[in-house]
Amino acid sequence: MSSADEAPVAEIPGDTLRTGLLDRFREVLGDALVDSHLKAGDDLWLRIRSDSWRAAGHAARQLGFDYFCFLSAID
């Protein structure tokens, strides 16, 4: 099969909204943002040092969030 006959490879859709939010949290929290997981088109998880939870809450509020629904901690 020649390259002209090959089907084009579909691009993986991006998630500019959640990527932008992640970038903003990185700017505000720096190394207090320990880890993150972005599930494109669905959700964004952030792992933040416990001493920076308050700063993360303030950052979320500044980004327009007004509802907090989940916090998990590991001891």
PDB file of N, H, CA, C and O in Angstrom:
ATOM      1  N   MET A   1       0.844  -1.164   0.000  1.00  0.00           N
ATOM      2  CA  MET A   1       0.000   0.000   0.000  1.00  0.00           C
ATOM      3  C   MET A   1       0.895   1.234   0.000  1.00  0.00           C
ATOM      4  O   MET A   1       1.822   1.326   0.805  1.00  0.00           O
ATOM      5  N   SER A   2       0.631   2.161  -0.875  1.00  0.00           N
ATOM      6  H   SER A   2      -0.122   2.086  -1.528  1.00  0.00           H
ATOM      7  CA  SER A   2       1.444   3.371  -0.949  1.00  0.00           C
ATOM      8  C   SER A   2       0.994   4.371   0.114  1.00  0.00           C
ATOM      9  O   SER A   2      -0.101   4.254   0.665  1.00  0.00           O
ATOM     10  N   SER A   3       1.850   5.355   0.397  1.00  0.00           N
ATOM     11  H   SER A   3       2.740   5.450  -0.050  1.00  0.00           H
ATOM     12  CA  SER A   3       1.517   6.350   1.415  1.00  0.00           C
ATOM     13  C   SER A   3       0.282   7.156   1.038  1.00  0.00           C
ATOM     14  O   SER A   3      -0.399   7.678   1.921  1.00  0.00           O
ATOM     15  N   ALA A   4      -0.020   7.268  -0.246  1.00  0.00           N
ATOM     16  H   ALA A   4       0.533   6.844  -0.962  1.00  0.00           H
ATOM     17  CA  ALA A   4      -1.215   7.996  -0.692  1.00  0.00           C
ATOM     18  C   ALA A   4      -2.479   7.226  -0.329  1.00  0.00           C
ATOM     19  O   ALA A   4      -3.546   7.823  -0.189  1.00  0.00           O
ATOM     20  N   ASP A   5      -2.371   5.893  -0.174  1.00  0.00           N
ATOM     21  H   ASP A   5      -1.504   5.407  -0.289  1.00  0.00           H
ATOM     22  CA  ASP A   5      -3.527   5.067   0.150  1.00  0.00           C
ATOM     23  C   ASP A   5      -3.758   4.919   1.656  1.00  0.00           C
ATOM     24  O   ASP A   5      -4.805   4.429   2.080  1.00  0.00           O
ATOM     25  N   GLU A   6      -2.798   5.337   2.446  1.00  0.00           N
ATOM     26  H   GLU A   6      -1.948   5.735   2.102  1.00  0.00           H
ATOM     27  CA  GLU A   6      -2.916   5.169   3.896  1.00  0.00           C
ATOM     28  C   GLU A   6      -3.913   6.171   4.469  1.00  0.00           C
ATOM     29  O   GLU A   6      -3.966   7.333   4.065  1.00  0.00           O
ATOM     30  N   ALA A   7      -4.691   5.687   5.412  1.00  0.00           N
ATOM     31  H   ALA A   7      -4.648   4.744   5.741  1.00  0.00           H
ATOM     32  CA  ALA A   7      -5.665   6.552   6.079  1.00  0.00           C
ATOM     33  C   ALA A   7      -4.920   7.542   6.980  1.00  0.00           C
ATOM     34  O   ALA A   7      -3.918   7.182   7.598  1.00  0.00           O
ATOM     35  N   PRO A   8      -5.400   8.775   7.055  1.00  0.00           N
ATOM     36  CA  PRO A   8      -4.737   9.747   7.929  1.00  0.00           C
ATOM     37  C   PRO A   8      -4.869   9.330   9.395  1.00  0.00           C
ATOM     38  O   PRO A   8      -5.887   8.773   9.806  1.00  0.00           O
ATOM     39  N   VAL A   9      -3.848   9.602  10.155  1.00  0.00           N
ATOM     40  H   VAL A   9      -3.021  10.054   9.822  1.00  0.00           H
ATOM     41  CA  VAL A   9      -3.857   9.296  11.579  1.00  0.00           C
ATOM     42  C   VAL A   9      -4.678  10.363  12.282  1.00  0.00           C
ATOM     43  O   VAL A   9      -4.431  11.558  12.118  1.00  0.00           O
ATOM     44  N   ALA A  10      -5.645   9.929  13.057  1.00  0.00           N
ATOM     45  H   ALA A  10      -5.845   8.958  13.190  1.00  0.00           H
ATOM     46  CA  ALA A  10      -6.486  10.872  13.794  1.00  0.00           C
ATOM     47  C   ALA A  10      -5.683  11.500  14.924  1.00  0.00           C
ATOM     48  O   ALA A  10      -4.946  10.812  15.630  1.00  0.00           O
ATOM     49  N   GLU A  11      -5.828  12.790  15.089  1.00  0.00           N
ATOM     50  H   GLU A  11      -6.426  13.349  14.516  1.00  0.00           H
ATOM     51  CA  GLU A  11      -5.147  13.477  16.176  1.00  0.00           C
ATOM     52  C   GLU A  11      -5.927  13.289  17.470  1.00  0.00           C
ATOM     53  O   GLU A  11      -7.157  13.245  17.471  1.00  0.00           O
ATOM     54  N   ILE A  12      -5.207  13.183  18.544  1.00  0.00           N
ATOM     55  H   ILE A  12      -4.208  13.219  18.543  1.00  0.00           H
ATOM     56  CA  ILE A  12      -5.841  13.092  19.852  1.00  0.00           C
ATOM     57  C   ILE A  12      -6.356  14.486  20.199  1.00  0.00           C
ATOM     58  O   ILE A  12      -5.595  15.452  20.153  1.00  0.00           O
ATOM     59  N   PRO A  13      -7.634  14.602  20.546  1.00  0.00           N
ATOM     60  CA  PRO A  13      -8.162  15.937  20.840  1.00  0.00           C
ATOM     61  C   PRO A  13      -7.502  16.525  22.084  1.00  0.00           C
ATOM     62  O   PRO A  13      -7.217  15.814  23.047  1.00  0.00           O
ATOM     63  N   GLY A  14      -7.268  17.810  22.046  1.00  0.00           N
ATOM     64  H   GLY A  14      -7.499  18.388  21.264  1.00  0.00           H
ATOM     65  CA  GLY A  14      -6.679  18.492  23.189  1.00  0.00           C
ATOM     66  C   GLY A  14      -7.739  18.916  24.186  1.00  0.00           C
ATOM     67  O   GLY A  14      -8.937  18.756  23.953  1.00  0.00           O
ATOM     68  N   ASP A  15      -7.289  19.445  25.271  1.00  0.00           N
ATOM     69  H   ASP A  15      -6.316  19.575  25.461  1.00  0.00           H
ATOM     70  CA  ASP A  15      -8.191  19.937  26.302  1.00  0.00           C
ATOM     71  C   ASP A  15      -7.614  21.248  26.805  1.00  0.00           C
ATOM     72  O   ASP A  15      -7.002  21.303  27.872  1.00  0.00           O
ATOM     73  N   THR A  16      -7.814  22.295  26.031  1.00  0.00           N
ATOM     74  H   THR A  16      -8.311  22.250  25.164  1.00  0.00           H
ATOM     75  CA  THR A  16      -7.191  23.581  26.346  1.00  0.00           C
ATOM     76  C   THR A  16      -7.721  24.176  27.642  1.00  0.00           C
ATOM     77  O   THR A  16      -6.982  24.863  28.346  1.00  0.00           O
ATOM     78  N   LEU A  17      -8.982  23.928  27.972  1.00  0.00           N
ATOM     79  H   LEU A  17      -9.582  23.369  27.399  1.00  0.00           H
ATOM     80  CA  LEU A  17      -9.536  24.462  29.217  1.00  0.00           C
ATOM     81  C   LEU A  17      -8.786  23.905  30.426  1.00  0.00           C
ATOM     82  O   LEU A  17      -8.287  24.667  31.253  1.00  0.00           O
ATOM     83  N   ARG A  18      -8.708  22.593  30.529  1.00  0.00           N
ATOM     84  H   ARG A  18      -9.113  21.973  29.857  1.00  0.00           H
ATOM     85  CA  ARG A  18      -8.057  21.973  31.690  1.00  0.00           C
ATOM     86  C   ARG A  18      -6.553  22.177  31.672  1.00  0.00           C
ATOM     87  O   ARG A  18      -5.942  22.325  32.730  1.00  0.00           O
ATOM     88  N   THR A  19      -5.949  22.188  30.504  1.00  0.00           N
ATOM     89  H   THR A  19      -6.446  22.068  29.644  1.00  0.00           H
ATOM     90  CA  THR A  19      -4.513  22.469  30.411  1.00  0.00           C
ATOM     91  C   THR A  19      -4.226  23.882  30.913  1.00  0.00           C
ATOM     92  O   THR A  19      -3.240  24.100  31.617  1.00  0.00           O
ATOM     93  N   GLY A  20      -5.075  24.835  30.558  1.00  0.00           N
ATOM     94  H   GLY A  20      -5.876  24.658  29.986  1.00  0.00           H
ATOM     95  CA  GLY A  20      -4.915  26.205  31.036  1.00  0.00           C
ATOM     96  C   GLY A  20      -5.061  26.302  32.540  1.00  0.00           C
ATOM     97  O   GLY A  20      -4.314  27.031  33.193  1.00  0.00           O
ATOM     98  N   LEU A  21      -6.023  25.568  33.101  1.00  0.00           N
ATOM     99  H   LEU A  21      -6.629  24.975  32.571  1.00  0.00           H
ATOM    100  CA  LEU A  21      -6.200  25.558  34.557  1.00  0.00           C
ATOM    101  C   LEU A  21      -4.971  24.970  35.239  1.00  0.00           C
ATOM    102  O   LEU A  21      -4.497  25.507  36.241  1.00  0.00           O
ATOM    103  N   LEU A  22      -4.461  23.882  34.707  1.00  0.00           N
ATOM    104  H   LEU A  22      -4.846  23.446  33.894  1.00  0.00           H
ATOM    105  CA  LEU A  22      -3.269  23.256  35.268  1.00  0.00           C
ATOM    106  C   LEU A  22      -2.088  24.220  35.221  1.00  0.00           C
ATOM    107  O   LEU A  22      -1.349  24.345  36.197  1.00  0.00           O
ATOM    108  N   ASP A  23      -1.913  24.891  34.105  1.00  0.00           N
ATOM    109  H   ASP A  23      -2.514  24.789  33.312  1.00  0.00           H
ATOM    110  CA  ASP A  23      -0.826  25.873  33.984  1.00  0.00           C
ATOM    111  C   ASP A  23      -0.963  26.981  35.017  1.00  0.00           C
ATOM    112  O   ASP A  23       0.027  27.401  35.616  1.00  0.00           O
ATOM    113  N   ARG A  24      -2.177  27.454  35.227  1.00  0.00           N
ATOM    114  H   ARG A  24      -2.982  27.114  34.741  1.00  0.00           H
ATOM    115  CA  ARG A  24      -2.404  28.530  36.207  1.00  0.00           C
ATOM    116  C   ARG A  24      -2.092  28.055  37.621  1.00  0.00           C
ATOM    117  O   ARG A  24      -1.461  28.780  38.389  1.00  0.00           O
ATOM    118  N   PHE A  25      -2.520  26.858  37.970  1.00  0.00           N
ATOM    119  H   PHE A  25      -3.033  26.268  37.345  1.00  0.00           H
ATOM    120  CA  PHE A  25      -2.201  26.322  39.300  1.00  0.00           C
ATOM    121  C   PHE A  25      -0.690  26.146  39.462  1.00  0.00           C
ATOM    122  O   PHE A  25      -0.148  26.396  40.539  1.00  0.00           O
ATOM    123  N   ARG A  26      -0.013  25.717  38.399  1.00  0.00           N
ATOM    124  H   ARG A  26      -0.453  25.514  37.525  1.00  0.00           H
ATOM    125  CA  ARG A  26       1.454  25.594  38.466  1.00  0.00           C
ATOM    126  C   ARG A  26       2.103  26.946  38.736  1.00  0.00           C
ATOM    127  O   ARG A  26       3.034  27.042  39.536  1.00  0.00           O
ATOM    128  N   GLU A  27       1.614  27.990  38.071  1.00  0.00           N
ATOM    129  H   GLU A  27       0.858  27.912  37.422  1.00  0.00           H
ATOM    130  CA  GLU A  27       2.151  29.339  38.278  1.00  0.00           C
ATOM    131  C   GLU A  27       1.971  29.787  39.721  1.00  0.00           C
ATOM    132  O   GLU A  27       2.900  30.318  40.331  1.00  0.00           O
ATOM    133  N   VAL A  28       0.790  29.576  40.260  1.00  0.00           N
ATOM    134  H   VAL A  28       0.036  29.145  39.765  1.00  0.00           H
ATOM    135  CA  VAL A  28       0.466  30.059  41.604  1.00  0.00           C
ATOM    136  C   VAL A  28       1.122  29.214  42.694  1.00  0.00           C
ATOM    137  O   VAL A  28       1.630  29.758  43.675  1.00  0.00           O
ATOM    138  N   LEU A  29       1.116  27.899  42.534  1.00  0.00           N
ATOM    139  H   LEU A  29       0.703  27.457  41.738  1.00  0.00           H
ATOM    140  CA  LEU A  29       1.554  27.003  43.603  1.00  0.00           C
ATOM    141  C   LEU A  29       3.005  26.549  43.498  1.00  0.00           C
ATOM    142  O   LEU A  29       3.582  26.092  44.484  1.00  0.00           O
ATOM    143  N   GLY A  30       3.592  26.668  42.330  1.00  0.00           N
ATOM    144  H   GLY A  30       3.123  27.039  41.528  1.00  0.00           H
ATOM    145  CA  GLY A  30       4.988  26.259  42.173  1.00  0.00           C
ATOM    146  C   GLY A  30       5.191  24.803  42.548  1.00  0.00           C
ATOM    147  O   GLY A  30       4.433  23.936  42.114  1.00  0.00           O
ATOM    148  N   ASP A  31       6.217  24.527  43.356  1.00  0.00           N
ATOM    149  H   ASP A  31       6.833  25.231  43.709  1.00  0.00           H
ATOM    150  CA  ASP A  31       6.543  23.144  43.711  1.00  0.00           C
ATOM    151  C   ASP A  31       5.579  22.538  44.730  1.00  0.00           C
ATOM    152  O   ASP A  31       5.710  21.364  45.076  1.00  0.00           O
ATOM    153  N   ALA A  32       4.615  23.322  45.215  1.00  0.00           N
ATOM    154  H   ALA A  32       4.509  24.275  44.933  1.00  0.00           H
ATOM    155  CA  ALA A  32       3.572  22.774  46.084  1.00  0.00           C
ATOM    156  C   ALA A  32       2.605  21.899  45.295  1.00  0.00           C
ATOM    157  O   ALA A  32       1.891  21.081  45.877  1.00  0.00           O
ATOM    158  N   LEU A  33       2.578  22.067  43.974  1.00  0.00           N
ATOM    159  H   LEU A  33       3.158  22.731  43.502  1.00  0.00           H
ATOM    160  CA  LEU A  33       1.807  21.185  43.106  1.00  0.00           C
ATOM    161  C   LEU A  33       2.685  19.966  42.833  1.00  0.00           C
ATOM    162  O   LEU A  33       3.578  20.002  41.987  1.00  0.00           O
ATOM    163  N   VAL A  34       2.416  18.902  43.557  1.00  0.00           N
ATOM    164  H   VAL A  34       1.690  18.873  44.244  1.00  0.00           H
ATOM    165  CA  VAL A  34       3.270  17.721  43.545  1.00  0.00           C
ATOM    166  C   VAL A  34       3.055  16.868  42.297  1.00  0.00           C
ATOM    167  O   VAL A  34       4.011  16.340  41.728  1.00  0.00           O
ATOM    168  N   ASP A  35       1.800  16.734  41.874  1.00  0.00           N
ATOM    169  H   ASP A  35       1.023  17.163  42.336  1.00  0.00           H
ATOM    170  CA  ASP A  35       1.483  15.872  40.741  1.00  0.00           C
ATOM    171  C   ASP A  35       0.132  16.288  40.177  1.00  0.00           C
ATOM    172  O   ASP A  35      -0.640  16.990  40.830  1.00  0.00           O
ATOM    173  N   SER A  36      -0.139  15.847  38.966  1.00  0.00           N
ATOM    174  H   SER A  36       0.488  15.277  38.436  1.00  0.00           H
ATOM    175  CA  SER A  36      -1.437  16.129  38.353  1.00  0.00           C
ATOM    176  C   SER A  36      -1.765  15.029  37.359  1.00  0.00           C
ATOM    177  O   SER A  36      -0.888  14.315  36.873  1.00  0.00           O
ATOM    178  N   HIS A  37      -3.050  14.916  37.077  1.00  0.00           N
ATOM    179  H   HIS A  37      -3.762  15.497  37.472  1.00  0.00           H
ATOM    180  CA  HIS A  37      -3.516  13.982  36.054  1.00  0.00           C
ATOM    181  C   HIS A  37      -4.646  14.656  35.308  1.00  0.00           C
ATOM    182  O   HIS A  37      -5.639  15.069  35.907  1.00  0.00           O
ATOM    183  N   LEU A  38      -4.496  14.766  34.009  1.00  0.00           N
ATOM    184  H   LEU A  38      -3.690  14.431  33.522  1.00  0.00           H
ATOM    185  CA  LEU A  38      -5.511  15.381  33.178  1.00  0.00           C
ATOM    186  C   LEU A  38      -6.169  14.298  32.337  1.00  0.00           C
ATOM    187  O   LEU A  38      -5.510  13.624  31.546  1.00  0.00           O
ATOM    188  N   LYS A  39      -7.464  14.140  32.516  1.00  0.00           N
ATOM    189  H   LYS A  39      -7.999  14.688  33.159  1.00  0.00           H
ATOM    190  CA  LYS A  39      -8.248  13.223  31.691  1.00  0.00           C
ATOM    191  C   LYS A  39      -8.988  14.107  30.694  1.00  0.00           C
ATOM    192  O   LYS A  39     -10.022  14.694  31.013  1.00  0.00           O
ATOM    193  N   ALA A  40      -8.447  14.190  29.495  1.00  0.00           N
ATOM    194  H   ALA A  40      -7.607  13.713  29.237  1.00  0.00           H
ATOM    195  CA  ALA A  40      -8.942  15.128  28.479  1.00  0.00           C
ATOM    196  C   ALA A  40     -10.452  15.024  28.289  1.00  0.00           C
ATOM    197  O   ALA A  40     -11.008  13.935  28.142  1.00  0.00           O
ATOM    198  N   GLY A  41     -11.093  16.183  28.295  1.00  0.00           N
ATOM    199  H   GLY A  41     -10.641  17.067  28.414  1.00  0.00           H
ATOM    200  CA  GLY A  41     -12.526  16.252  28.085  1.00  0.00           C
ATOM    201  C   GLY A  41     -13.352  15.796  29.262  1.00  0.00           C
ATOM    202  O   GLY A  41     -14.575  15.710  29.158  1.00  0.00           O
ATOM    203  N   ASP A  42     -12.705  15.497  30.397  1.00  0.00           N
ATOM    204  H   ASP A  42     -11.711  15.566  30.481  1.00  0.00           H
ATOM    205  CA  ASP A  42     -13.452  14.938  31.514  1.00  0.00           C
ATOM    206  C   ASP A  42     -13.091  15.552  32.859  1.00  0.00           C
ATOM    207  O   ASP A  42     -13.970  16.077  33.542  1.00  0.00           O
ATOM    208  N   ASP A  43     -11.822  15.502  33.261  1.00  0.00           N
ATOM    209  H   ASP A  43     -11.108  15.075  32.706  1.00  0.00           H
ATOM    210  CA  ASP A  43     -11.487  15.900  34.624  1.00  0.00           C
ATOM    211  C   ASP A  43     -10.011  16.251  34.753  1.00  0.00           C
ATOM    212  O   ASP A  43      -9.192  15.936  33.890  1.00  0.00           O
ATOM    213  N   LEU A  44      -9.707  16.907  35.849  1.00  0.00           N
ATOM    214  H   LEU A  44     -10.372  17.163  36.550  1.00  0.00           H
ATOM    215  CA  LEU A  44      -8.333  17.273  36.189  1.00  0.00           C
ATOM    216  C   LEU A  44      -8.137  17.029  37.669  1.00  0.00           C
ATOM    217  O   LEU A  44      -8.894  17.540  38.494  1.00  0.00           O
ATOM    218  N   TRP A  45      -7.120  16.248  38.009  1.00  0.00           N
ATOM    219  H   TRP A  45      -6.505  15.833  37.338  1.00  0.00           H
ATOM    220  CA  TRP A  45      -6.787  15.981  39.400  1.00  0.00           C
ATOM    221  C   TRP A  45      -5.473  16.669  39.719  1.00  0.00           C
ATOM    222  O   TRP A  45      -4.534  16.639  38.924  1.00  0.00           O
ATOM    223  N   LEU A  46      -5.415  17.291  40.890  1.00  0.00           N
ATOM    224  H   LEU A  46      -6.178  17.316  41.536  1.00  0.00           H
ATOM    225  CA  LEU A  46      -4.191  17.942  41.345  1.00  0.00           C
ATOM    226  C   LEU A  46      -3.779  17.341  42.673  1.00  0.00           C
ATOM    227  O   LEU A  46      -4.621  17.133  43.547  1.00  0.00           O
ATOM    228  N   ARG A  47      -2.503  17.060  42.835  1.00  0.00           N
ATOM    229  H   ARG A  47      -1.820  17.228  42.125  1.00  0.00           H
ATOM    230  CA  ARG A  47      -1.962  16.601  44.118  1.00  0.00           C
ATOM    231  C   ARG A  47      -1.124  17.750  44.655  1.00  0.00           C
ATOM    232  O   ARG A  47      -0.141  18.163  44.039  1.00  0.00           O
ATOM    233  N   ILE A  48      -1.526  18.259  45.809  1.00  0.00           N
ATOM    234  H   ILE A  48      -2.324  17.924  46.310  1.00  0.00           H
ATOM    235  CA  ILE A  48      -0.924  19.466  46.375  1.00  0.00           C
ATOM    236  C   ILE A  48      -0.455  19.165  47.791  1.00  0.00           C
ATOM    237  O   ILE A  48      -1.141  18.486  48.555  1.00  0.00           O
ATOM    238  N   ARG A  49       0.726  19.682  48.130  1.00  0.00           N
ATOM    239  H   ARG A  49       1.283  20.234  47.509  1.00  0.00           H
ATOM    240  CA  ARG A  49       1.230  19.509  49.499  1.00  0.00           C
ATOM    241  C   ARG A  49       0.202  20.054  50.493  1.00  0.00           C
ATOM    242  O   ARG A  49      -0.457  21.061  50.231  1.00  0.00           O
ATOM    243  N   SER A  50       0.076  19.382  51.628  1.00  0.00           N
ATOM    244  H   SER A  50       0.610  18.564  51.841  1.00  0.00           H
ATOM    245  CA  SER A  50      -0.936  19.767  52.615  1.00  0.00           C
ATOM    246  C   SER A  50      -0.727  21.181  53.152  1.00  0.00           C
ATOM    247  O   SER A  50      -1.694  21.829  53.554  1.00  0.00           O
ATOM    248  N   ASP A  51       0.503  21.673  53.168  1.00  0.00           N
ATOM    249  H   ASP A  51       1.288  21.147  52.841  1.00  0.00           H
ATOM    250  CA  ASP A  51       0.730  23.037  53.658  1.00  0.00           C
ATOM    251  C   ASP A  51       0.310  24.101  52.644  1.00  0.00           C
ATOM    252  O   ASP A  51       0.406  25.296  52.923  1.00  0.00           O
ATOM    253  N   SER A  52      -0.153  23.675  51.476  1.00  0.00           N
ATOM    254  H   SER A  52      -0.230  22.704  51.250  1.00  0.00           H
ATOM    255  CA  SER A  52      -0.570  24.618  50.432  1.00  0.00           C
ATOM    256  C   SER A  52      -2.033  24.477  50.046  1.00  0.00           C
ATOM    257  O   SER A  52      -2.465  25.054  49.048  1.00  0.00           O
ATOM    258  N   TRP A  53      -2.801  23.721  50.819  1.00  0.00           N
ATOM    259  H   TRP A  53      -2.449  23.253  51.629  1.00  0.00           H
ATOM    260  CA  TRP A  53      -4.212  23.558  50.497  1.00  0.00           C
ATOM    261  C   TRP A  53      -4.942  24.894  50.499  1.00  0.00           C
ATOM    262  O   TRP A  53      -5.777  25.147  49.630  1.00  0.00           O
ATOM    263  N   ARG A  54      -4.638  25.733  51.450  1.00  0.00           N
ATOM    264  H   ARG A  54      -3.959  25.528  52.156  1.00  0.00           H
ATOM    265  CA  ARG A  54      -5.305  27.040  51.527  1.00  0.00           C
ATOM    266  C   ARG A  54      -4.982  27.877  50.285  1.00  0.00           C
ATOM    267  O   ARG A  54      -5.876  28.481  49.693  1.00  0.00           O
ATOM    268  N   ALA A  55      -3.714  27.911  49.896  1.00  0.00           N
ATOM    269  H   ALA A  55      -2.987  27.421  50.377  1.00  0.00           H
ATOM    270  CA  ALA A  55      -3.310  28.657  48.694  1.00  0.00           C
ATOM    271  C   ALA A  55      -4.000  28.088  47.459  1.00  0.00           C
ATOM    272  O   ALA A  55      -4.388  28.842  46.566  1.00  0.00           O
ATOM    273  N   ALA A  56      -4.154  26.770  47.399  1.00  0.00           N
ATOM    274  H   ALA A  56      -3.839  26.158  48.125  1.00  0.00           H
ATOM    275  CA  ALA A  56      -4.843  26.141  46.264  1.00  0.00           C
ATOM    276  C   ALA A  56      -6.311  26.555  46.241  1.00  0.00           C
ATOM    277  O   ALA A  56      -6.872  26.801  45.173  1.00  0.00           O
ATOM    278  N   GLY A  57      -6.926  26.631  47.406  1.00  0.00           N
ATOM    279  H   GLY A  57      -6.470  26.430  48.273  1.00  0.00           H
ATOM    280  CA  GLY A  57      -8.312  27.078  47.489  1.00  0.00           C
ATOM    281  C   GLY A  57      -8.472  28.514  47.015  1.00  0.00           C
ATOM    282  O   GLY A  57      -9.416  28.840  46.295  1.00  0.00           O
ATOM    283  N   HIS A  58      -7.541  29.367  47.425  1.00  0.00           N
ATOM    284  H   HIS A  58      -6.775  29.103  48.010  1.00  0.00           H
ATOM    285  CA  HIS A  58      -7.580  30.767  46.979  1.00  0.00           C
ATOM    286  C   HIS A  58      -7.366  30.860  45.467  1.00  0.00           C
ATOM    287  O   HIS A  58      -8.031  31.646  44.792  1.00  0.00           O
ATOM    288  N   ALA A  59      -6.449  30.066  44.942  1.00  0.00           N
ATOM    289  H   ALA A  59      -5.909  29.428  45.490  1.00  0.00           H
ATOM    290  CA  ALA A  59      -6.190  30.071  43.499  1.00  0.00           C
ATOM    291  C   ALA A  59      -7.445  29.618  42.737  1.00  0.00           C
ATOM    292  O   ALA A  59      -7.799  30.196  41.710  1.00  0.00           O
ATOM    293  N   ALA A  60      -8.101  28.591  43.246  1.00  0.00           N
ATOM    294  H   ALA A  60      -7.813  28.121  44.081  1.00  0.00           H
ATOM    295  CA  ALA A  60      -9.320  28.101  42.601  1.00  0.00           C
ATOM    296  C   ALA A  60     -10.400  29.179  42.615  1.00  0.00           C
ATOM    297  O   ALA A  60     -11.106  29.374  41.626  1.00  0.00           O
ATOM    298  N   ARG A  61     -10.520  29.869  43.730  1.00  0.00           N
ATOM    299  H   ARG A  61      -9.947  29.711  44.534  1.00  0.00           H
ATOM    300  CA  ARG A  61     -11.520  30.944  43.844  1.00  0.00           C
ATOM    301  C   ARG A  61     -11.226  32.053  42.835  1.00  0.00           C
ATOM    302  O   ARG A  61     -12.142  32.576  42.200  1.00  0.00           O
ATOM    303  N   GLN A  62      -9.957  32.409  42.689  1.00  0.00           N
ATOM    304  H   GLN A  62      -9.213  31.985  43.205  1.00  0.00           H
ATOM    305  CA  GLN A  62      -9.573  33.446  41.729  1.00  0.00           C
ATOM    306  C   GLN A  62      -9.853  33.026  40.288  1.00  0.00           C
ATOM    307  O   GLN A  62     -10.067  33.871  39.419  1.00  0.00           O
ATOM    308  N   LEU A  63      -9.850  31.734  40.043  1.00  0.00           N
ATOM    309  H   LEU A  63      -9.676  31.047  40.749  1.00  0.00           H
ATOM    310  CA  LEU A  63     -10.140  31.218  38.703  1.00  0.00           C
ATOM    311  C   LEU A  63     -11.647  31.099  38.449  1.00  0.00           C
ATOM    312  O   LEU A  63     -12.068  30.675  37.373  1.00  0.00           O
ATOM    313  N   GLY A  64     -12.451  31.474  39.442  1.00  0.00           N
ATOM    314  H   GLY A  64     -12.108  31.819  40.317  1.00  0.00           H
ATOM    315  CA  GLY A  64     -13.893  31.474  39.261  1.00  0.00           C
ATOM    316  C   GLY A  64     -14.633  30.280  39.834  1.00  0.00           C
ATOM    317  O   GLY A  64     -15.849  30.171  39.677  1.00  0.00           O
ATOM    318  N   PHE A  65     -13.917  29.385  40.497  1.00  0.00           N
ATOM    319  H   PHE A  65     -12.929  29.473  40.624  1.00  0.00           H
ATOM    320  CA  PHE A  65     -14.581  28.239  41.102  1.00  0.00           C
ATOM    321  C   PHE A  65     -15.248  28.675  42.406  1.00  0.00           C
ATOM    322  O   PHE A  65     -14.673  29.430  43.191  1.00  0.00           O
ATOM    323  N   ASP A  66     -16.476  28.185  42.624  1.00  0.00           N
ATOM    324  H   ASP A  66     -16.943  27.572  41.987  1.00  0.00           H
ATOM    325  CA  ASP A  66     -17.177  28.564  43.853  1.00  0.00           C
ATOM    326  C   ASP A  66     -17.800  27.368  44.568  1.00  0.00           C
ATOM    327  O   ASP A  66     -18.610  27.543  45.479  1.00  0.00           O
ATOM    328  N   TYR A  67     -17.427  26.156  44.164  1.00  0.00           N
ATOM    329  H   TYR A  67     -16.768  26.013  43.424  1.00  0.00           H
ATOM    330  CA  TYR A  67     -17.958  24.954  44.788  1.00  0.00           C
ATOM    331  C   TYR A  67     -16.822  23.971  45.008  1.00  0.00           C
ATOM    332  O   TYR A  67     -16.103  23.626  44.070  1.00  0.00           O
ATOM    333  N   PHE A  68     -16.660  23.519  46.242  1.00  0.00           N
ATOM    334  H   PHE A  68     -17.244  23.799  47.003  1.00  0.00           H
ATOM    335  CA  PHE A  68     -15.615  22.560  46.589  1.00  0.00           C
ATOM    336  C   PHE A  68     -16.306  21.239  46.932  1.00  0.00           C
ATOM    337  O   PHE A  68     -17.189  21.210  47.790  1.00  0.00           O
ATOM    338  N   CYS A  69     -15.915  20.151  46.274  1.00  0.00           N
ATOM    339  H   CYS A  69     -15.199  20.174  45.577  1.00  0.00           H
ATOM    340  CA  CYS A  69     -16.634  18.900  46.499  1.00  0.00           C
ATOM    341  C   CYS A  69     -15.765  17.713  46.924  1.00  0.00           C
ATOM    342  O   CYS A  69     -16.318  16.669  47.271  1.00  0.00           O
ATOM    343  N   PHE A  70     -14.439  17.822  46.913  1.00  0.00           N
ATOM    344  H   PHE A  70     -13.990  18.669  46.630  1.00  0.00           H
ATOM    345  CA  PHE A  70     -13.675  16.619  47.232  1.00  0.00           C
ATOM    346  C   PHE A  70     -12.289  16.961  47.750  1.00  0.00           C
ATOM    347  O   PHE A  70     -11.584  17.784  47.167  1.00  0.00           O
ATOM    348  N   LEU A  71     -11.907  16.333  48.834  1.00  0.00           N
ATOM    349  H   LEU A  71     -12.479  15.664  49.308  1.00  0.00           H
ATOM    350  CA  LEU A  71     -10.558  16.426  49.380  1.00  0.00           C
ATOM    351  C   LEU A  71     -10.182  15.056  49.887  1.00  0.00           C
ATOM    352  O   LEU A  71     -10.967  14.403  50.574  1.00  0.00           O
ATOM    353  N   SER A  72      -9.002  14.624  49.556  1.00  0.00           N
ATOM    354  H   SER A  72      -8.364  15.155  48.998  1.00  0.00           H
ATOM    355  CA  SER A  72      -8.525  13.333  50.010  1.00  0.00           C
ATOM    356  C   SER A  72      -7.157  13.528  50.640  1.00  0.00           C
ATOM    357  O   SER A  72      -6.382  14.372  50.190  1.00  0.00           O
ATOM    358  N   ALA A  73      -6.857  12.764  51.667  1.00  0.00           N
ATOM    359  H   ALA A  73      -7.487  12.078  52.032  1.00  0.00           H
ATOM    360  CA  ALA A  73      -5.563  12.868  52.328  1.00  0.00           C
ATOM    361  C   ALA A  73      -5.028  11.465  52.610  1.00  0.00           C
ATOM    362  O   ALA A  73      -5.796  10.530  52.840  1.00  0.00           O
ATOM    363  N   ILE A  74      -3.732  11.334  52.591  1.00  0.00           N
ATOM    364  H   ILE A  74      -3.108  12.093  52.404  1.00  0.00           H
ATOM    365  CA  ILE A  74      -3.066  10.066  52.897  1.00  0.00           C
ATOM    366  C   ILE A  74      -2.145  10.311  54.063  1.00  0.00           C
ATOM    367  O   ILE A  74      -1.356  11.255  54.053  1.00  0.00           O
ATOM    368  N   ASP A  75      -2.241   9.469  55.066  1.00  0.00           N
ATOM    369  H   ASP A  75      -2.882   8.701  55.075  1.00  0.00           H
ATOM    370  CA  ASP A  75      -1.409   9.607  56.254  1.00  0.00           C
ATOM    371  C   ASP A  75      -0.356   8.528  56.264  1.00  0.00           C
ATOM    372  O   ASP A  75       0.455   8.465  57.188  1.00  0.00           O
TER     373      ASP A  75
END
